[in-house]
């Protein structure tokens, strides 16, 4: 075959097949071209075919879904994570997102609220007097303003469980060992203390300077307790044990003022009724009464944690009293 014949055949093949296989069109109705124009069209087809992707219509499963919140607002979620519909035992809707019905409980109010750990060792005395030194300025500032005092107290009391649980969590990961349930027990304590605060802010309206005080005290206490727990966990737990003893005493004074009429015994907030499974007609006194019982249980748990370590044992070797409160 001569060179001219081969050139004609190649141009003919390119003109017929180029637009069909190298262009980004799907039909075969484009007329064939010859010569240089077909080469240009073929190169355009290659560029268009390499840079384009087939259009795929999204299925119904791939489309974002919209879910309505309790207040009627719509939240669009691509991942399809719908908020669960939870109801109470009586079939009414559950209104709280910060805790679920299975996390509510009836507190054990039979606990001894007058129990005191007598400081005997040097470490115990140091922990005891540390708490006493911190107590007096607080009492001078709040005096008989129990509600504001309770708000500050709970913002501080919720810190040790979170710090201790976090450090035990890191220790468990670092040493590849179990925690004996103490991570859960301490985080459970922190969550319980936070729920105390969520209850009180339904009633109390802290002023700006009280909020500033909370901000400063919580920041200082968090860092101080973090360093104390790193240095000596048994000392840190002993300090919290004495701190909880003072919390019990503070709520006992609160109850006295509620009983003698110095403080208004208002109806219990709805969140407290659901969290502690209180009767619908409960009052603020009922709430303070169960919170004092919670603090007494936290007192025992932290003194117990300190005693374990003072006796040369590790927390992971002793089962934690999970759900103790």
TIPA-93749 format. One record per residue (C-alpha): x, y, z; residue number from 1; chain; residue in three letters. Coordinates in steps of 0.5 Angstrom, whole numbers, plus 500, padded with zeros to 3 digits. Layout:
% residues N
(r (X; Y; Z); NUM; A; ALA)
...
***
This chain:
% residues 325
(r (500; 500; 500); 1; A; UNK)
(r (503; 507; 498); 2; A; UNK)
(r (504; 512; 503); 3; A; UNK)
(r (498; 517; 500); 4; A; UNK)
(r (493; 511; 500); 5; A; UNK)
(r (495; 509; 508); 6; A; UNK)
(r (494; 517; 509); 7; A; UNK)
(r (487; 517; 506); 8; A; UNK)
(r (485; 511; 510); 9; A; UNK)
(r (488; 513; 517); 10; A; UNK)
(r (484; 520; 516); 11; A; UNK)
(r (478; 516; 514); 12; A; UNK)
(r (478; 512; 520); 13; A; UNK)
(r (480; 517; 525); 14; A; UNK)
(r (474; 521; 522); 15; A; UNK)
(r (469; 516; 523); 16; A; UNK)
(r (471; 513; 530); 17; A; UNK)
(r (474; 519; 533); 18; A; UNK)
(r (468; 523; 535); 19; A; UNK)
(r (465; 517; 537); 20; A; UNK)
(r (470; 514; 542); 21; A; UNK)
(r (474; 520; 544); 22; A; UNK)
(r (469; 526; 545); 23; A; UNK)
(r (464; 527; 551); 24; A; UNK)
(r (458; 526; 548); 25; A; UNK)
(r (453; 520; 548); 26; A; UNK)
(r (450; 520; 541); 27; A; UNK)
(r (453; 518; 535); 28; A; UNK)
(r (449; 523; 530); 29; A; UNK)
(r (455; 528; 530); 30; A; UNK)
(r (457; 528; 522); 31; A; UNK)
(r (464; 525; 521); 32; A; UNK)
(r (470; 530; 519); 33; A; UNK)
(r (476; 529; 515); 34; A; UNK)
(r (483; 532; 515); 35; A; UNK)
(r (485; 537; 520); 36; A; UNK)
(r (479; 539; 522); 37; A; UNK)
(r (477; 532; 525); 38; A; UNK)
(r (484; 532; 528); 39; A; UNK)
(r (482; 538; 532); 40; A; UNK)
(r (475; 535; 534); 41; A; UNK)
(r (479; 529; 536); 42; A; UNK)
(r (483; 532; 541); 43; A; UNK)
(r (478; 537; 544); 44; A; UNK)
(r (474; 530; 545); 45; A; UNK)
(r (480; 527; 549); 46; A; UNK)
(r (480; 534; 553); 47; A; UNK)
(r (473; 534; 554); 48; A; UNK)
(r (473; 526; 556); 49; A; UNK)
(r (478; 527; 561); 50; A; UNK)
(r (476; 533; 565); 51; A; UNK)
(r (469; 531; 565); 52; A; UNK)
(r (465; 526; 570); 53; A; UNK)
(r (458; 523; 569); 54; A; UNK)
(r (453; 526; 572); 55; A; UNK)
(r (449; 521; 577); 56; A; UNK)
(r (443; 523; 580); 57; A; UNK)
(r (443; 523; 588); 58; A; UNK)
(r (439; 517; 591); 59; A; UNK)
(r (434; 519; 597); 60; A; UNK)
(r (439; 516; 602); 61; A; UNK)
(r (444; 520; 600); 62; A; UNK)
(r (440; 527; 600); 63; A; UNK)
(r (441; 531; 607); 64; A; UNK)
(r (435; 530; 612); 65; A; UNK)
(r (431; 535; 616); 66; A; UNK)
(r (429; 533; 623); 67; A; UNK)
(r (425; 538; 628); 68; A; UNK)
(r (427; 539; 635); 69; A; UNK)
(r (423; 540; 641); 70; A; UNK)
(r (422; 548; 640); 71; A; UNK)
(r (420; 546; 632); 72; A; UNK)
(r (427; 548; 629); 73; A; UNK)
(r (429; 544; 623); 74; A; UNK)
(r (436; 541; 623); 75; A; UNK)
(r (439; 539; 617); 76; A; UNK)
(r (443; 533; 618); 77; A; UNK)
(r (447; 529; 612); 78; A; UNK)
(r (449; 523; 616); 79; A; UNK)
(r (441; 522; 618); 80; A; UNK)
(r (442; 522; 626); 81; A; UNK)
(r (435; 523; 628); 82; A; UNK)
(r (434; 526; 635); 83; A; UNK)
(r (431; 520; 639); 84; A; UNK)
(r (424; 520; 641); 85; A; UNK)
(r (424; 519; 649); 86; A; UNK)
(r (418; 519; 653); 87; A; UNK)
(r (417; 518; 661); 88; A; UNK)
(r (413; 512; 664); 89; A; UNK)
(r (407; 515; 663); 90; A; UNK)
(r (408; 516; 656); 91; A; UNK)
(r (409; 524; 656); 92; A; UNK)
(r (415; 527; 652); 93; A; UNK)
(r (421; 527; 655); 94; A; UNK)
(r (424; 534; 655); 95; A; UNK)
(r (431; 534; 658); 96; A; UNK)
(r (437; 533; 653); 97; A; UNK)
(r (442; 534; 659); 98; A; UNK)
(r (440; 527; 662); 99; A; UNK)
(r (435; 521; 660); 100; A; UNK)
(r (430; 517; 664); 101; A; UNK)
(r (435; 512; 666); 102; A; UNK)
(r (440; 516; 669); 103; A; UNK)
(r (435; 519; 674); 104; A; UNK)
(r (434; 516; 681); 105; A; UNK)
(r (431; 516; 687); 106; A; UNK)
(r (437; 518; 692); 107; A; UNK)
(r (439; 514; 699); 108; A; UNK)
(r (437; 520; 704); 109; A; UNK)
(r (438; 515; 710); 110; A; UNK)
(r (446; 516; 709); 111; A; UNK)
(r (449; 519; 716); 112; A; UNK)
(r (450; 527; 714); 113; A; UNK)
(r (454; 528; 721); 114; A; UNK)
(r (460; 523; 719); 115; A; UNK)
(r (467; 526; 720); 116; A; UNK)
(r (473; 524; 718); 117; A; UNK)
(r (478; 526; 724); 118; A; UNK)
(r (485; 528; 721); 119; A; UNK)
(r (490; 524; 724); 120; A; UNK)
(r (496; 524; 720); 121; A; UNK)
(r (500; 530; 717); 122; A; UNK)
(r (497; 529; 710); 123; A; UNK)
(r (490; 529; 713); 124; A; UNK)
(r (491; 535; 717); 125; A; UNK)
(r (494; 539; 711); 126; A; UNK)
(r (488; 537; 707); 127; A; UNK)
(r (483; 539; 713); 128; A; UNK)
(r (486; 546; 714); 129; A; UNK)
(r (487; 547; 707); 130; A; UNK)
(r (479; 546; 706); 131; A; UNK)
(r (478; 551; 713); 132; A; UNK)
(r (482; 556; 710); 133; A; UNK)
(r (478; 556; 703); 134; A; UNK)
(r (472; 556; 707); 135; A; UNK)
(r (472; 562; 711); 136; A; UNK)
(r (473; 567; 706); 137; A; UNK)
(r (467; 564; 702); 138; A; UNK)
(r (462; 564; 708); 139; A; UNK)
(r (464; 572; 709); 140; A; UNK)
(r (462; 573; 702); 141; A; UNK)
(r (456; 570; 702); 142; A; UNK)
(r (454; 570; 709); 143; A; UNK)
(r (446; 567; 709); 144; A; UNK)
(r (445; 568; 701); 145; A; UNK)
(r (445; 560; 700); 146; A; UNK)
(r (443; 560; 693); 147; A; UNK)
(r (448; 564; 691); 148; A; UNK)
(r (453; 560; 695); 149; A; UNK)
(r (450; 553; 693); 150; A; UNK)
(r (452; 556; 685); 151; A; UNK)
(r (459; 557; 687); 152; A; UNK)
(r (460; 551; 691); 153; A; UNK)
(r (457; 547; 685); 154; A; UNK)
(r (461; 550; 680); 155; A; UNK)
(r (467; 548; 684); 156; A; UNK)
(r (465; 541; 687); 157; A; UNK)
(r (464; 539; 680); 158; A; UNK)
(r (471; 540; 678); 159; A; UNK)
(r (475; 534; 682); 160; A; UNK)
(r (471; 528; 679); 161; A; UNK)
(r (472; 531; 672); 162; A; UNK)
(r (480; 532; 673); 163; A; UNK)
(r (481; 525; 677); 164; A; UNK)
(r (477; 521; 672); 165; A; UNK)
(r (481; 525; 666); 166; A; UNK)
(r (488; 523; 669); 167; A; UNK)
(r (486; 516; 671); 168; A; UNK)
(r (483; 515; 664); 169; A; UNK)
(r (490; 517; 661); 170; A; UNK)
(r (494; 513; 666); 171; A; UNK)
(r (489; 507; 664); 172; A; UNK)
(r (491; 508; 657); 173; A; UNK)
(r (499; 510; 658); 174; A; UNK)
(r (499; 503; 662); 175; A; UNK)
(r (495; 499; 658); 176; A; UNK)
(r (491; 497; 665); 177; A; UNK)
(r (484; 497; 667); 178; A; UNK)
(r (481; 502; 672); 179; A; UNK)
(r (477; 498; 677); 180; A; UNK)
(r (471; 502; 675); 181; A; UNK)
(r (474; 509; 678); 182; A; UNK)
(r (474; 513; 672); 183; A; UNK)
(r (466; 512; 671); 184; A; UNK)
(r (465; 513; 679); 185; A; UNK)
(r (469; 520; 678); 186; A; UNK)
(r (466; 522; 672); 187; A; UNK)
(r (459; 520; 675); 188; A; UNK)
(r (460; 524; 681); 189; A; UNK)
(r (462; 530; 676); 190; A; UNK)
(r (456; 529; 672); 191; A; UNK)
(r (452; 529; 679); 192; A; UNK)
(r (455; 535; 681); 193; A; UNK)
(r (453; 539; 675); 194; A; UNK)
(r (446; 537; 675); 195; A; UNK)
(r (446; 540; 682); 196; A; UNK)
(r (448; 546; 679); 197; A; UNK)
(r (443; 546; 673); 198; A; UNK)
(r (438; 545; 678); 199; A; UNK)
(r (440; 551; 682); 200; A; UNK)
(r (440; 556; 676); 201; A; UNK)
(r (433; 555; 675); 202; A; UNK)
(r (432; 559; 681); 203; A; UNK)
(r (438; 563; 682); 204; A; UNK)
(r (440; 569; 678); 205; A; UNK)
(r (447; 570; 679); 206; A; UNK)
(r (450; 577; 678); 207; A; UNK)
(r (455; 579; 674); 208; A; UNK)
(r (460; 580; 680); 209; A; UNK)
(r (458; 573; 682); 210; A; UNK)
(r (459; 570; 675); 211; A; UNK)
(r (466; 573; 675); 212; A; UNK)
(r (468; 570; 682); 213; A; UNK)
(r (466; 563; 679); 214; A; UNK)
(r (470; 564; 673); 215; A; UNK)
(r (476; 566; 677); 216; A; UNK)
(r (475; 561; 683); 217; A; UNK)
(r (474; 555; 678); 218; A; UNK)
(r (480; 557; 674); 219; A; UNK)
(r (484; 557; 680); 220; A; UNK)
(r (481; 551; 683); 221; A; UNK)
(r (482; 547; 677); 222; A; UNK)
(r (489; 548; 676); 223; A; UNK)
(r (491; 547; 683); 224; A; UNK)
(r (487; 541; 684); 225; A; UNK)
(r (490; 538; 677); 226; A; UNK)
(r (497; 539; 680); 227; A; UNK)
(r (495; 536; 687); 228; A; UNK)
(r (492; 530; 683); 229; A; UNK)
(r (499; 529; 679); 230; A; UNK)
(r (503; 530; 686); 231; A; UNK)
(r (499; 526; 690); 232; A; UNK)
(r (492; 522; 689); 233; A; UNK)
(r (491; 520; 696); 234; A; UNK)
(r (492; 528; 698); 235; A; UNK)
(r (487; 530; 693); 236; A; UNK)
(r (482; 525; 695); 237; A; UNK)
(r (482; 527; 702); 238; A; UNK)
(r (481; 534; 700); 239; A; UNK)
(r (475; 533; 696); 240; A; UNK)
(r (473; 529; 702); 241; A; UNK)
(r (473; 535; 707); 242; A; UNK)
(r (470; 539; 702); 243; A; UNK)
(r (464; 535; 701); 244; A; UNK)
(r (464; 535; 709); 245; A; UNK)
(r (463; 542; 708); 246; A; UNK)
(r (458; 542; 703); 247; A; UNK)
(r (454; 537; 707); 248; A; UNK)
(r (454; 543; 713); 249; A; UNK)
(r (452; 548; 708); 250; A; UNK)
(r (446; 545; 706); 251; A; UNK)
(r (444; 543; 713); 252; A; UNK)
(r (444; 551; 714); 253; A; UNK)
(r (440; 552; 708); 254; A; UNK)
(r (435; 547; 711); 255; A; UNK)
(r (435; 550; 717); 256; A; UNK)
(r (433; 557; 714); 257; A; UNK)
(r (428; 554; 710); 258; A; UNK)
(r (425; 551; 716); 259; A; UNK)
(r (425; 557; 720); 260; A; UNK)
(r (422; 561; 714); 261; A; UNK)
(r (428; 565; 713); 262; A; UNK)
(r (428; 563; 706); 263; A; UNK)
(r (422; 562; 701); 264; A; UNK)
(r (421; 555; 700); 265; A; UNK)
(r (419; 555; 693); 266; A; UNK)
(r (416; 550; 688); 267; A; UNK)
(r (422; 545; 686); 268; A; UNK)
(r (424; 546; 679); 269; A; UNK)
(r (421; 541; 674); 270; A; UNK)
(r (428; 539; 672); 271; A; UNK)
(r (429; 537; 679); 272; A; UNK)
(r (423; 533; 680); 273; A; UNK)
(r (425; 529; 674); 274; A; UNK)
(r (432; 528; 676); 275; A; UNK)
(r (431; 525; 683); 276; A; UNK)
(r (424; 522; 681); 277; A; UNK)
(r (421; 527; 686); 278; A; UNK)
(r (413; 528; 687); 279; A; UNK)
(r (410; 533; 683); 280; A; UNK)
(r (408; 537; 689); 281; A; UNK)
(r (416; 537; 691); 282; A; UNK)
(r (419; 544; 694); 283; A; UNK)
(r (426; 547; 694); 284; A; UNK)
(r (427; 544; 701); 285; A; UNK)
(r (426; 537; 698); 286; A; UNK)
(r (431; 539; 693); 287; A; UNK)
(r (436; 541; 698); 288; A; UNK)
(r (435; 535; 702); 289; A; UNK)
(r (437; 530; 697); 290; A; UNK)
(r (442; 534; 694); 291; A; UNK)
(r (445; 534; 701); 292; A; UNK)
(r (445; 526; 701); 293; A; UNK)
(r (449; 526; 694); 294; A; UNK)
(r (454; 530; 697); 295; A; UNK)
(r (455; 526; 703); 296; A; UNK)
(r (455; 520; 698); 297; A; UNK)
(r (461; 524; 695); 298; A; UNK)
(r (464; 525; 701); 299; A; UNK)
(r (464; 518; 703); 300; A; UNK)
(r (467; 516; 696); 301; A; UNK)
(r (473; 520; 696); 302; A; UNK)
(r (475; 519; 703); 303; A; UNK)
(r (474; 511; 701); 304; A; UNK)
(r (479; 513; 695); 305; A; UNK)
(r (484; 516; 700); 306; A; UNK)
(r (484; 510; 705); 307; A; UNK)
(r (485; 505; 699); 308; A; UNK)
(r (492; 509; 697); 309; A; UNK)
(r (494; 511; 704); 310; A; UNK)
(r (494; 503; 706); 311; A; UNK)
(r (499; 502; 700); 312; A; UNK)
(r (493; 499; 695); 313; A; UNK)
(r (492; 502; 688); 314; A; UNK)
(r (485; 504; 686); 315; A; UNK)
(r (485; 499; 680); 316; A; UNK)
(r (485; 493; 685); 317; A; UNK)
(r (479; 495; 689); 318; A; UNK)
(r (472; 495; 685); 319; A; UNK)
(r (469; 502; 685); 320; A; UNK)
(r (462; 504; 688); 321; A; UNK)
(r (459; 506; 681); 322; A; UNK)
(r (452; 508; 682); 323; A; UNK)
(r (453; 509; 690); 324; A; UNK)
(r (449; 516; 690); 325; A; UNK)
***
